[in-house]
Amino acid sequence: MSGRPDSVPLQEGPMSYPNSGQFQYSVLEVHREMPKDHFIWSLLCFIYCNPCCLGLAALIHSVKARDRKVQGDIEGAHNYSSTARTLNIISTVLFCLFAVIAIILTAVLFDRITRLLQNYGRF
């Protein structure tokens, strides 16, 4: 056993093989990863790109994931963490789409205005 706090031995002790008389000790450890709470990403989505309040929902789920992790409820923390990650992904993609559309619209409007001013100068 490695002595890590997140490792749980499933079976420990002597095992015997039939008709052999031999004993063998084996230890099987399961290492559970602590889920990430995605708090910083959620905070940035809340502050900078909050379309349809997805950043706020992601921030709430991140805080709940952190609370569950502190309480030791790994499964609950994993559920809240995956929801926060999904909301952050959707919020970031929507923000990027809005930014690209805004850049394109700005370029098109700038082009139209310059053409209008050039045509006005000809009269």
A tleap script that builds the chain and sets N, CA, C and O, in Angstrom:
source leaprc.protein.ff14SB
mol = sequence {
  NMET SER GLY ARG PRO ASP SER VAL PRO LEU
  GLN GLU GLY PRO MET SER TYR PRO ASN SER
  GLY GLN PHE GLN TYR SER VAL LEU GLU VAL
  HIE ARG GLU MET PRO LYS ASP HIE PHE ILE
  TRP SER LEU LEU CYS PHE ILE TYR CYS ASN
  PRO CYS CYS LEU GLY LEU ALA ALA LEU ILE
  HIE SER VAL LYS ALA ARG ASP ARG LYS VAL
  GLN GLY ASP ILE GLU GLY ALA HIE ASN TYR
  SER SER THR ALA ARG THR LEU ASN ILE ILE
  SER THR VAL LEU PHE CYS LEU PHE ALA VAL
  ILE ALA ILE ILE LEU THR ALA VAL LEU PHE
  ASP ARG ILE THR ARG LEU LEU GLN ASN TYR
  GLY ARG CPHE
}
set mol.1.N position { 0.850 -1.170 0.000 }
set mol.1.CA position { 0.000 0.000 0.000 }
set mol.1.C position { 0.891 1.226 0.000 }
set mol.1.O position { 1.881 1.274 0.731 }
set mol.2.N position { 0.553 2.215 -0.810 }
set mol.2.CA position { 1.426 3.358 -1.007 }
set mol.2.C position { 1.284 4.414 0.083 }
set mol.2.O position { 2.164 5.263 0.222 }
set mol.3.N position { 0.218 4.388 0.849 }
set mol.3.CA position { 0.038 5.363 1.909 }
set mol.3.C position { -0.573 6.662 1.432 }
set mol.3.O position { -0.667 7.616 2.205 }
set mol.4.N position { -0.989 6.723 0.182 }
set mol.4.CA position { -1.625 7.925 -0.333 }
set mol.4.C position { -3.029 8.023 0.240 }
set mol.4.O position { -3.692 7.000 0.413 }
set mol.5.N position { -3.500 9.239 0.541 }
set mol.5.CA position { -4.830 9.368 1.137 }
set mol.5.C position { -5.965 9.070 0.169 }
set mol.5.O position { -7.083 8.785 0.598 }
set mol.6.N position { -5.693 9.133 -1.137 }
set mol.6.CA position { -6.770 8.887 -2.086 }
set mol.6.C position { -6.746 7.471 -2.650 }
set mol.6.O position { -7.447 7.180 -3.619 }
set mol.7.N position { -5.951 6.591 -2.056 }
set mol.7.CA position { -5.922 5.210 -2.528 }
set mol.7.C position { -6.676 4.326 -1.543 }
set mol.7.O position { -6.546 4.471 -0.327 }
set mol.8.N position { -7.453 3.425 -2.081 }
set mol.8.CA position { -8.285 2.551 -1.270 }
set mol.8.C position { -7.970 1.112 -1.657 }
set mol.8.O position { -8.186 0.732 -2.808 }
set mol.9.N position { -7.462 0.292 -0.721 }
set mol.9.CA position { -7.214 -1.099 -1.073 }
set mol.9.C position { -8.535 -1.869 -1.156 }
set mol.9.O position { -9.375 -1.786 -0.260 }
set mol.10.N position { -8.698 -2.615 -2.242 }
set mol.10.CA position { -9.912 -3.397 -2.399 }
set mol.10.C position { -9.796 -4.755 -1.730 }
set mol.10.O position { -10.757 -5.243 -1.135 }
set mol.11.N position { -8.622 -5.367 -1.827 }
set mol.11.CA position { -8.456 -6.681 -1.227 }
set mol.11.C position { -7.030 -6.790 -0.728 }
set mol.11.O position { -6.080 -6.477 -1.445 }
set mol.12.N position { -6.895 -7.226 0.481 }
set mol.12.CA position { -5.574 -7.373 1.056 }
set mol.12.C position { -5.604 -8.597 1.957 }
set mol.12.O position { -6.519 -8.773 2.761 }
set mol.13.N position { -4.627 -9.409 1.816 }
set mol.13.CA position { -4.570 -10.589 2.664 }
set mol.13.C position { -4.119 -11.805 1.891 }
set mol.13.O position { -3.839 -11.727 0.694 }
set mol.14.N position { -4.049 -12.946 2.589 }
set mol.14.CA position { -3.531 -14.149 1.929 }
set mol.14.C position { -4.538 -14.719 0.946 }
set mol.14.O position { -5.744 -14.726 1.189 }
set mol.15.N position { -4.007 -15.194 -0.171 }
set mol.15.CA position { -4.803 -15.894 -1.154 }
set mol.15.C position { -4.140 -17.242 -1.390 }
set mol.15.O position { -2.915 -17.314 -1.493 }
set mol.16.N position { -4.895 -18.274 -1.473 }
set mol.16.CA position { -4.303 -19.591 -1.709 }
set mol.16.C position { -4.799 -20.125 -3.034 }
set mol.16.O position { -5.953 -19.928 -3.414 }
set mol.17.N position { -3.913 -20.799 -3.724 }
set mol.17.CA position { -4.269 -21.452 -4.965 }
set mol.17.C position { -4.743 -22.864 -4.649 }
set mol.17.O position { -4.153 -23.522 -3.793 }
set mol.18.N position { -5.785 -23.350 -5.310 }
set mol.18.CA position { -6.280 -24.690 -4.998 }
set mol.18.C position { -5.239 -25.755 -5.293 }
set mol.18.O position { -4.566 -25.717 -6.324 }
set mol.19.N position { -5.116 -26.693 -4.388 }
set mol.19.CA position { -4.244 -27.869 -4.515 }
set mol.19.C position { -2.770 -27.514 -4.646 }
set mol.19.O position { -1.986 -28.352 -5.093 }
set mol.20.N position { -2.367 -26.310 -4.276 }
set mol.20.CA position { -0.945 -25.976 -4.400 }
set mol.20.C position { -0.299 -25.765 -3.043 }
set mol.20.O position { 0.906 -25.973 -2.898 }
set mol.21.N position { -1.058 -25.365 -2.065 }
set mol.21.CA position { -0.490 -25.129 -0.751 }
set mol.21.C position { 0.299 -23.838 -0.669 }
set mol.21.O position { 0.920 -23.569 0.359 }
set mol.22.N position { 0.296 -23.033 -1.717 }
set mol.22.CA position { 1.049 -21.783 -1.720 }
set mol.22.C position { 0.117 -20.622 -1.388 }
set mol.22.O position { -1.051 -20.603 -1.774 }
set mol.23.N position { 0.663 -19.673 -0.675 }
set mol.23.CA position { -0.073 -18.462 -0.353 }
set mol.23.C position { 0.622 -17.277 -1.015 }
set mol.23.O position { 1.849 -17.209 -1.088 }
set mol.24.N position { -0.171 -16.378 -1.476 }
set mol.24.CA position { 0.376 -15.182 -2.109 }
set mol.24.C position { -0.397 -13.978 -1.601 }
set mol.24.O position { -1.626 -14.001 -1.525 }
set mol.25.N position { 0.323 -12.940 -1.260 }
set mol.25.CA position { -0.303 -11.702 -0.832 }
set mol.25.C position { -0.419 -10.782 -2.039 }
set mol.25.O position { 0.523 -10.620 -2.814 }
set mol.26.N position { -1.577 -10.195 -2.177 }
set mol.26.CA position { -1.752 -9.219 -3.266 }
set mol.26.C position { -2.550 -8.040 -2.739 }
set mol.26.O position { -3.421 -8.182 -1.880 }
set mol.27.N position { -2.233 -6.895 -3.269 }
set mol.27.CA position { -2.911 -5.665 -2.892 }
set mol.27.C position { -3.346 -4.990 -4.186 }
set mol.27.O position { -2.543 -4.790 -5.097 }
set mol.28.N position { -4.612 -4.646 -4.253 }
set mol.28.CA position { -5.152 -3.933 -5.400 }
set mol.28.C position { -5.609 -2.572 -4.914 }
set mol.28.O position { -6.457 -2.466 -4.029 }
set mol.29.N position { -5.037 -1.533 -5.504 }
set mol.29.CA position { -5.362 -0.173 -5.074 }
set mol.29.C position { -6.116 0.551 -6.172 }
set mol.29.O position { -5.827 0.384 -7.357 }
set mol.30.N position { -7.085 1.355 -5.766 }
set mol.30.CA position { -7.818 2.197 -6.695 }
set mol.30.C position { -7.497 3.643 -6.342 }
set mol.30.O position { -7.722 4.091 -5.218 }
set mol.31.N position { -6.973 4.355 -7.317 }
set mol.31.CA position { -6.638 5.765 -7.098 }
set mol.31.C position { -7.761 6.613 -7.668 }
set mol.31.O position { -7.970 6.664 -8.880 }
set mol.32.N position { -8.477 7.276 -6.778 }
set mol.32.CA position { -9.556 8.156 -7.204 }
set mol.32.C position { -9.010 9.556 -7.396 }
set mol.32.O position { -8.377 10.116 -6.502 }
set mol.33.N position { -9.257 10.113 -8.561 }
set mol.33.CA position { -8.836 11.486 -8.796 }
set mol.33.C position { -9.872 12.436 -8.229 }
set mol.33.O position { -11.077 12.217 -8.356 }
set mol.34.N position { -9.392 13.475 -7.613 }
set mol.34.CA position { -10.296 14.510 -7.147 }
set mol.34.C position { -10.737 15.325 -8.357 }
set mol.34.O position { -9.891 15.763 -9.137 }
set mol.35.N position { -12.027 15.536 -8.533 }
set mol.35.CA position { -12.487 16.273 -9.713 }
set mol.35.C position { -12.099 17.745 -9.620 }
set mol.35.O position { -12.055 18.326 -8.536 }
set mol.36.N position { -11.825 18.325 -10.766 }
set mol.36.CA position { -11.532 19.756 -10.819 }
set mol.36.C position { -12.841 20.518 -10.686 }
set mol.36.O position { -13.883 20.076 -11.171 }
set mol.37.N position { -12.778 21.651 -10.034 }
set mol.37.CA position { -14.011 22.413 -9.858 }
set mol.37.C position { -14.177 23.503 -10.913 }
set mol.37.O position { -15.250 24.102 -10.991 }
set mol.38.N position { -13.161 23.783 -11.725 }
set mol.38.CA position { -13.223 24.754 -12.817 }
set mol.38.C position { -13.671 26.133 -12.326 }
set mol.38.O position { -14.402 26.836 -13.023 }
set mol.39.N position { -13.234 26.515 -11.134 }
set mol.39.CA position { -13.693 27.761 -10.529 }
set mol.39.C position { -13.179 28.990 -11.283 }
set mol.39.O position { -13.942 29.920 -11.543 }
set mol.40.N position { -11.891 28.997 -11.635 }
set mol.40.CA position { -11.314 30.163 -12.311 }
set mol.40.C position { -11.958 30.365 -13.676 }
set mol.40.O position { -12.293 31.489 -14.052 }
set mol.41.N position { -12.131 29.277 -14.415 }
set mol.41.CA position { -12.770 29.358 -15.732 }
set mol.41.C position { -14.206 29.875 -15.598 }
set mol.41.O position { -14.655 30.704 -16.391 }
set mol.42.N position { -14.912 29.379 -14.593 }
set mol.42.CA position { -16.291 29.831 -14.369 }
set mol.42.C position { -16.326 31.303 -13.989 }
set mol.42.O position { -17.205 32.043 -14.432 }
set mol.43.N position { -15.382 31.723 -13.176 }
set mol.43.CA position { -15.323 33.129 -12.781 }
set mol.43.C position { -15.048 34.026 -13.989 }
set mol.43.O position { -15.656 35.088 -14.125 }
set mol.44.N position { -14.136 33.603 -14.864 }
set mol.44.CA position { -13.847 34.389 -16.060 }
set mol.44.C position { -15.049 34.406 -17.012 }
set mol.44.O position { -15.344 35.436 -17.619 }
set mol.45.N position { -15.733 33.283 -17.142 }
set mol.45.CA position { -16.941 33.261 -17.985 }
set mol.45.C position { -18.022 34.155 -17.396 }
set mol.45.O position { -18.770 34.794 -18.136 }
set mol.46.N position { -18.109 34.206 -16.082 }
set mol.46.CA position { -19.107 35.059 -15.433 }
set mol.46.C position { -18.790 36.535 -15.647 }
set mol.46.O position { -19.692 37.334 -15.899 }
set mol.47.N position { -17.514 36.900 -15.549 }
set mol.47.CA position { -17.133 38.306 -15.644 }
set mol.47.C position { -17.090 38.778 -17.100 }
set mol.47.O position { -17.624 39.840 -17.420 }
set mol.48.N position { -16.462 38.002 -17.979 }
set mol.48.CA position { -16.214 38.479 -19.334 }
set mol.48.C position { -17.240 38.025 -20.362 }
set mol.48.O position { -17.641 38.816 -21.215 }
set mol.49.N position { -17.662 36.800 -20.304 }
set mol.49.CA position { -18.585 36.316 -21.339 }
set mol.49.C position { -19.723 35.587 -20.649 }
set mol.49.O position { -19.611 34.411 -20.305 }
set mol.50.N position { -20.806 36.296 -20.456 }
set mol.50.CA position { -21.924 35.748 -19.706 }
set mol.50.C position { -23.188 35.724 -20.572 }
set mol.50.O position { -24.200 36.322 -20.207 }
set mol.51.N position { -23.133 35.027 -21.735 }
set mol.51.CA position { -24.345 34.989 -22.556 }
set mol.51.C position { -25.405 34.103 -21.914 }
set mol.51.O position { -25.122 32.982 -21.492 }
set mol.52.N position { -26.601 34.608 -21.847 }
set mol.52.CA position { -27.753 33.862 -21.294 }
set mol.52.C position { -27.502 33.399 -19.856 }
set mol.52.O position { -28.050 32.379 -19.438 }
set mol.53.N position { -26.702 34.115 -19.112 }
set mol.53.CA position { -26.373 33.804 -17.710 }
set mol.53.C position { -25.731 32.431 -17.536 }
set mol.53.O position { -25.824 31.839 -16.461 }
set mol.54.N position { -25.084 31.921 -18.577 }
set mol.54.CA position { -24.406 30.626 -18.462 }
set mol.54.C position { -23.186 30.716 -17.551 }
set mol.54.O position { -22.853 29.753 -16.861 }
set mol.55.N position { -22.517 31.873 -17.547 }
set mol.55.CA position { -21.360 32.053 -16.670 }
set mol.55.C position { -21.758 32.008 -15.207 }
set mol.55.O position { -21.032 31.457 -14.380 }
set mol.56.N position { -22.910 32.587 -14.882 }
set mol.56.CA position { -23.400 32.548 -13.505 }
set mol.56.C position { -23.749 31.125 -13.094 }
set mol.56.O position { -23.409 30.696 -11.992 }
set mol.57.N position { -24.428 30.387 -13.974 }
set mol.57.CA position { -24.780 29.001 -13.668 }
set mol.57.C position { -23.525 28.149 -13.504 }
set mol.57.O position { -23.468 27.294 -12.620 }
set mol.58.N position { -22.518 28.376 -14.353 }
set mol.58.CA position { -21.265 27.633 -14.236 }
set mol.58.C position { -20.555 27.968 -12.928 }
set mol.58.O position { -19.980 27.088 -12.287 }
set mol.59.N position { -20.596 29.235 -12.535 }
set mol.59.CA position { -19.965 29.641 -11.277 }
set mol.59.C position { -20.654 28.980 -10.078 }
set mol.59.O position { -19.987 28.530 -9.146 }
set mol.60.N position { -21.961 28.926 -10.104 }
set mol.60.CA position { -22.709 28.274 -9.017 }
set mol.60.C position { -22.358 26.797 -8.932 }
set mol.60.O position { -22.134 26.272 -7.842 }
set mol.61.N position { -22.307 26.121 -10.082 }
set mol.61.CA position { -21.967 24.699 -10.071 }
set mol.61.C position { -20.511 24.467 -9.647 }
set mol.61.O position { -20.204 23.453 -9.020 }
set mol.62.N position { -19.629 25.385 -9.979 }
set mol.62.CA position { -18.236 25.258 -9.547 }
set mol.62.C position { -18.113 25.374 -8.037 }
set mol.62.O position { -17.370 24.621 -7.407 }
set mol.63.N position { -18.842 26.318 -7.460 }
set mol.63.CA position { -18.815 26.482 -6.000 }
set mol.63.C position { -19.399 25.244 -5.316 }
set mol.63.O position { -18.877 24.786 -4.300 }
set mol.64.N position { -20.482 24.707 -5.880 }
set mol.64.CA position { -21.070 23.494 -5.314 }
set mol.64.C position { -20.119 22.317 -5.439 }
set mol.64.O position { -20.042 21.491 -4.529 }
set mol.65.N position { -19.389 22.220 -6.553 }
set mol.65.CA position { -18.404 21.145 -6.722 }
set mol.65.C position { -17.292 21.267 -5.693 }
set mol.65.O position { -16.842 20.269 -5.130 }
set mol.66.N position { -16.852 22.497 -5.449 }
set mol.66.CA position { -15.793 22.703 -4.450 }
set mol.66.C position { -16.292 22.344 -3.048 }
set mol.66.O position { -15.561 21.737 -2.265 }
set mol.67.N position { -17.534 22.716 -2.731 }
set mol.67.CA position { -18.101 22.373 -1.425 }
set mol.67.C position { -18.231 20.863 -1.254 }
set mol.67.O position { -17.915 20.331 -0.190 }
set mol.68.N position { -18.693 20.172 -2.289 }
set mol.68.CA position { -18.829 18.715 -2.201 }
set mol.68.C position { -17.475 18.041 -2.058 }
set mol.68.O position { -17.345 17.038 -1.356 }
set mol.69.N position { -16.475 18.591 -2.720 }
set mol.69.CA position { -15.133 18.017 -2.622 }
set mol.69.C position { -14.589 18.169 -1.205 }
set mol.69.O position { -13.942 17.260 -0.684 }
set mol.70.N position { -14.851 19.311 -0.586 }
set mol.70.CA position { -14.400 19.542 0.790 }
set mol.70.C position { -15.122 18.610 1.753 }
set mol.70.O position { -14.532 18.133 2.722 }
set mol.71.N position { -16.414 18.349 1.484 }
set mol.71.CA position { -17.195 17.450 2.341 }
set mol.71.C position { -16.824 15.987 2.147 }
set mol.71.O position { -17.174 15.146 2.975 }
set mol.72.N position { -16.119 15.673 1.063 }
set mol.72.CA position { -15.721 14.293 0.811 }
set mol.72.C position { -16.659 13.538 -0.111 }
set mol.72.O position { -16.474 12.342 -0.335 }
set mol.73.N position { -17.661 14.214 -0.650 }
set mol.73.CA position { -18.604 13.589 -1.579 }
set mol.73.C position { -18.018 13.689 -2.989 }
set mol.73.O position { -18.301 14.637 -3.722 }
set mol.74.N position { -17.201 12.704 -3.357 }
set mol.74.CA position { -16.488 12.748 -4.624 }
set mol.74.C position { -17.458 12.614 -5.801 }
set mol.74.O position { -17.299 13.306 -6.807 }
set mol.75.N position { -18.443 11.750 -5.692 }
set mol.75.CA position { -19.398 11.548 -6.787 }
set mol.75.C position { -20.218 12.820 -7.042 }
set mol.75.O position { -20.417 13.211 -8.192 }
set mol.76.N position { -20.688 13.459 -5.975 }
set mol.76.CA position { -21.429 14.710 -6.125 }
set mol.76.C position { -20.554 15.813 -6.706 }
set mol.76.O position { -21.002 16.594 -7.546 }
set mol.77.N position { -19.301 15.873 -6.253 }
set mol.77.CA position { -18.368 16.871 -6.778 }
set mol.77.C position { -18.106 16.626 -8.256 }
set mol.77.O position { -17.993 17.572 -9.036 }
set mol.78.N position { -18.010 15.362 -8.641 }
set mol.78.CA position { -17.789 15.040 -10.054 }
set mol.78.C position { -18.986 15.477 -10.908 }
set mol.78.O position { -18.805 16.010 -12.002 }
set mol.79.N position { -20.193 15.254 -10.414 }
set mol.79.CA position { -21.391 15.653 -11.166 }
set mol.79.C position { -21.462 17.170 -11.351 }
set mol.79.O position { -21.689 17.657 -12.459 }
set mol.80.N position { -21.266 17.911 -10.258 }
set mol.80.CA position { -21.299 19.372 -10.354 }
set mol.80.C position { -20.155 19.896 -11.222 }
set mol.80.O position { -20.323 20.868 -11.958 }
set mol.81.N position { -18.996 19.251 -11.131 }
set mol.81.CA position { -17.843 19.671 -11.912 }
set mol.81.C position { -18.080 19.474 -13.403 }
set mol.81.O position { -17.740 20.344 -14.205 }
set mol.82.N position { -18.660 18.341 -13.781 }
set mol.82.CA position { -18.908 18.103 -15.204 }
set mol.82.C position { -19.968 19.065 -15.738 }
set mol.82.O position { -19.881 19.499 -16.887 }
set mol.83.N position { -20.962 19.402 -14.925 }
set mol.83.CA position { -21.966 20.379 -15.346 }
set mol.83.C position { -21.332 21.757 -15.520 }
set mol.83.O position { -21.621 22.455 -16.492 }
set mol.84.N position { -20.474 22.148 -14.585 }
set mol.84.CA position { -19.788 23.440 -14.690 }
set mol.84.C position { -18.908 23.481 -15.934 }
set mol.84.O position { -18.865 24.497 -16.628 }
set mol.85.N position { -18.205 22.386 -16.223 }
set mol.85.CA position { -17.357 22.339 -17.411 }
set mol.85.C position { -18.186 22.489 -18.684 }
set mol.85.O position { -17.810 23.226 -19.595 }
set mol.86.N position { -19.320 21.784 -18.740 }
set mol.86.CA position { -20.185 21.873 -19.916 }
set mol.86.C position { -20.712 23.295 -20.106 }
set mol.86.O position { -20.704 23.820 -21.219 }
set mol.87.N position { -21.166 23.909 -19.027 }
set mol.87.CA position { -21.670 25.286 -19.120 }
set mol.87.C position { -20.561 26.253 -19.526 }
set mol.87.O position { -20.807 27.186 -20.291 }
set mol.88.N position { -19.352 26.043 -19.028 }
set mol.88.CA position { -18.229 26.899 -19.404 }
set mol.88.C position { -17.888 26.742 -20.881 }
set mol.88.O position { -17.586 27.727 -21.555 }
set mol.89.N position { -17.934 25.521 -21.385 }
set mol.89.CA position { -17.643 25.292 -22.800 }
set mol.89.C position { -18.684 26.002 -23.669 }
set mol.89.O position { -18.336 26.686 -24.632 }
set mol.90.N position { -19.953 25.836 -23.322 }
set mol.90.CA position { -21.022 26.480 -24.100 }
set mol.90.C position { -20.881 28.001 -24.044 }
set mol.90.O position { -21.018 28.676 -25.064 }
set mol.91.N position { -20.612 28.532 -22.870 }
set mol.91.CA position { -20.458 29.981 -22.710 }
set mol.91.C position { -19.274 30.506 -23.513 }
set mol.91.O position { -19.378 31.553 -24.153 }
set mol.92.N position { -18.157 29.795 -23.486 }
set mol.92.CA position { -16.971 30.230 -24.223 }
set mol.92.C position { -17.201 30.170 -25.729 }
set mol.92.O position { -16.798 31.080 -26.454 }
set mol.93.N position { -17.847 29.105 -26.205 }
set mol.93.CA position { -18.124 28.988 -27.641 }
set mol.93.C position { -19.076 30.093 -28.098 }
set mol.93.O position { -18.862 30.692 -29.151 }
set mol.94.N position { -20.116 30.366 -27.323 }
set mol.94.CA position { -21.046 31.441 -27.689 }
set mol.94.C position { -20.347 32.791 -27.710 }
set mol.94.O position { -20.587 33.607 -28.600 }
set mol.95.N position { -19.485 33.026 -26.729 }
set mol.95.CA position { -18.748 34.288 -26.696 }
set mol.95.C position { -17.844 34.424 -27.911 }
set mol.95.O position { -17.766 35.498 -28.506 }
set mol.96.N position { -17.163 33.351 -28.285 }
set mol.96.CA position { -16.290 33.399 -29.466 }
set mol.96.C position { -17.094 33.648 -30.733 }
set mol.96.O position { -16.670 34.411 -31.601 }
set mol.97.N position { -18.253 33.009 -30.843 }
set mol.97.CA position { -19.109 33.253 -32.008 }
set mol.97.C position { -19.578 34.705 -32.059 }
set mol.97.O position { -19.552 35.336 -33.115 }
set mol.98.N position { -20.005 35.227 -30.911 }
set mol.98.CA position { -20.436 36.625 -30.862 }
set mol.98.C position { -19.286 37.563 -31.228 }
set mol.98.O position { -19.498 38.553 -31.928 }
set mol.99.N position { -18.079 37.266 -30.765 }
set mol.99.CA position { -16.924 38.111 -31.065 }
set mol.99.C position { -16.593 38.081 -32.558 }
set mol.99.O position { -16.307 39.123 -33.148 }
set mol.100.N position { -16.630 36.904 -33.167 }
set mol.100.CA position { -16.344 36.801 -34.602 }
set mol.100.C position { -17.410 37.542 -35.403 }
set mol.100.O position { -17.085 38.259 -36.350 }
set mol.101.N position { -18.670 37.379 -35.036 }
set mol.101.CA position { -19.756 38.080 -35.737 }
set mol.101.C position { -19.610 39.592 -35.572 }
set mol.101.O position { -19.835 40.339 -36.523 }
set mol.102.N position { -19.239 40.047 -34.383 }
set mol.102.CA position { -19.054 41.485 -34.159 }
set mol.102.C position { -17.898 42.032 -35.001 }
set mol.102.O position { -17.991 43.135 -35.538 }
set mol.103.N position { -16.826 41.276 -35.115 }
set mol.103.CA position { -15.681 41.720 -35.926 }
set mol.103.C position { -16.081 41.796 -37.402 }
set mol.103.O position { -15.743 42.757 -38.092 }
set mol.104.N position { -16.795 40.785 -37.875 }
set mol.104.CA position { -17.238 40.786 -39.272 }
set mol.104.C position { -18.194 41.946 -39.543 }
set mol.104.O position { -18.058 42.639 -40.551 }
set mol.105.N position { -19.155 42.161 -38.652 }
set mol.105.CA position { -20.095 43.273 -38.837 }
set mol.105.C position { -19.395 44.626 -38.806 }
set mol.105.O position { -19.740 45.520 -39.579 }
set mol.106.N position { -18.427 44.782 -37.930 }
set mol.106.CA position { -17.674 46.030 -37.858 }
set mol.106.C position { -16.906 46.270 -39.154 }
set mol.106.O position { -16.883 47.392 -39.660 }
set mol.107.N position { -16.281 45.232 -39.694 }
set mol.107.CA position { -15.536 45.382 -40.946 }
set mol.107.C position { -16.470 45.707 -42.105 }
set mol.107.O position { -16.148 46.553 -42.938 }
set mol.108.N position { -17.619 45.047 -42.167 }
set mol.108.CA position { -18.574 45.315 -43.250 }
set mol.108.C position { -19.131 46.727 -43.131 }
set mol.108.O position { -19.222 47.434 -44.135 }
set mol.109.N position { -19.503 47.151 -41.936 }
set mol.109.CA position { -20.024 48.509 -41.755 }
set mol.109.C position { -18.966 49.563 -42.064 }
set mol.109.O position { -19.278 50.592 -42.663 }
set mol.110.N position { -17.739 49.325 -41.671 }
set mol.110.CA position { -16.663 50.269 -41.965 }
set mol.110.C position { -16.463 50.385 -43.477 }
set mol.110.O position { -16.253 51.481 -43.997 }
set mol.111.N position { -16.528 49.249 -44.182 }
set mol.111.CA position { -16.389 49.262 -45.635 }
set mol.111.C position { -17.538 50.031 -46.282 }
set mol.111.O position { -17.309 50.819 -47.200 }
set mol.112.N position { -18.749 49.819 -45.826 }
set mol.112.CA position { -19.912 50.526 -46.390 }
set mol.112.C position { -19.829 52.028 -46.145 }
set mol.112.O position { -20.147 52.830 -47.023 }
set mol.113.N position { -19.405 52.394 -44.955 }
set mol.113.CA position { -19.308 53.825 -44.626 }
set mol.113.C position { -18.240 54.497 -45.480 }
set mol.113.O position { -18.450 55.602 -45.981 }
set mol.114.N position { -17.088 53.831 -45.650 }
set mol.114.CA position { -16.038 54.439 -46.486 }
set mol.114.C position { -16.490 54.556 -47.935 }
set mol.114.O position { -16.186 55.551 -48.594 }
set mol.115.N position { -17.215 53.553 -48.449 }
set mol.115.CA position { -17.728 53.647 -49.819 }
set mol.115.C position { -18.769 54.758 -49.939 }
set mol.115.O position { -18.802 55.471 -50.942 }
set mol.116.N position { -19.613 54.907 -48.931 }
set mol.116.CA position { -20.619 55.966 -48.943 }
set mol.116.C position { -19.963 57.331 -48.948 }
set mol.116.O position { -20.386 58.226 -49.680 }
set mol.117.N position { -18.922 57.496 -48.126 }
set mol.117.CA position { -18.218 58.779 -48.076 }
set mol.117.C position { -17.489 59.069 -49.380 }
set mol.117.O position { -17.420 60.222 -49.807 }
set mol.118.N position { -16.937 58.024 -50.025 }
set mol.118.CA position { -16.261 58.234 -51.321 }
set mol.118.C position { -17.279 58.641 -52.379 }
set mol.118.O position { -17.013 59.535 -53.183 }
set mol.119.N position { -18.433 57.999 -52.384 }
set mol.119.CA position { -19.485 58.368 -53.347 }
set mol.119.C position { -20.025 59.750 -53.072 }
set mol.119.O position { -20.345 60.469 -54.019 }
set mol.120.N position { -20.139 60.152 -51.841 }
set mol.120.CA position { -20.627 61.489 -51.476 }
set mol.120.C position { -19.623 62.549 -51.917 }
set mol.120.O position { -20.014 63.650 -52.306 }
set mol.121.N position { -18.346 62.231 -51.860 }
set mol.121.CA position { -17.324 63.178 -52.281 }
set mol.121.C position { -17.309 63.409 -53.779 }
set mol.121.O position { -16.824 64.450 -54.223 }
set mol.122.N position { -17.812 62.498 -54.564 }
set mol.122.CA position { -17.843 62.654 -56.018 }
set mol.122.C position { -18.907 63.658 -56.472 }
set mol.122.O position { -18.771 64.263 -57.536 }
set mol.123.N position { -19.941 63.834 -55.693 }
set mol.123.CA position { -21.003 64.773 -56.083 }
set mol.123.C position { -20.514 66.144 -55.818 }
set mol.123.O position { -21.231 67.114 -56.066 }
savepdb mol mol.pdb
quit
